[in-house]
């Protein structure tokens, strides 16, 4: 097809712009992953949460089915085989449920649906807490790797200082051997920190359903801990915790099952309506019947006793859930406060002091004021202080995740 020269310019410009935009655009994986995005990915993709959602959908269908009436029965009966002497009966049998069986059946299905929805909410809340734990475990593993890298660089500077003093004949070559051993230890620690970071990234990627090999985490240093409510306020929230709510719904389901077994003790009747033709008399007559079971041998007593025992057990489980929620929440809040206080103390007091001691000892060694053993001790003390700081931060974040697992977020997302 012929395109006029004036119109050929428009597609070329559009193509050039599209190529320019495509070339200048950054891939989606280059965007750092922050905690809200990680939680959203996990909620959207995690198979356990999808399974719980399907179970809730199945429960809704079961509620709809439980309200259905029993189907009627069409019956055909012929007595005799010779023509002119046969009797033929056509009838419809309709079971009639008595004692509130249908309402009880719907209540049981509704209780199961409420329980399935609670399980879904619990899994969502637990998944959110797992993502928080894994996210900050990865961030702190990243900080530990940087710490190990910095320690390796420090050991390299120490080795250079020792080598200079050995060359000047001021210290024994044994000191250089010690410095090389310290550098090897730092290299091993760096490899261990890198492996821990890879494991943490894999764990977070398994929760979010996304590969994190080429994607950085947003957050950088994790020095800022979230605000947590005081213990009395948290204990008030414990009464409405999802685990307690699920235990209440479990009790409601058991009570509904007991009511259904109680309703099953009332016998149902079957109403029969039909027509009978007698060939010998050559006429047709209506048939009406009513069948009533006689509860002589089975009055459903065993099933009712079992359902009532399960109801009592569910009531005890509710008390246990309330007690566990209060106890675990108090323990998590205390762990958070202790870990947060330790992390702040290490950050503001211990780590700066240890860094200053290491710098002074290294400089003093260069001037012959300290032995290399003093330098190694100062280096080890600095590394341990920084490691304790990040471990305290991790403990605080894990306690925060435990609080959200038990009581839910202070502001639901």
Order of alpha helices (4+ residues) and beta strands (2+ residues): alpha-alpha-alpha-beta-beta-alpha-alpha-alpha-alpha-beta-beta-alpha-alpha-alpha
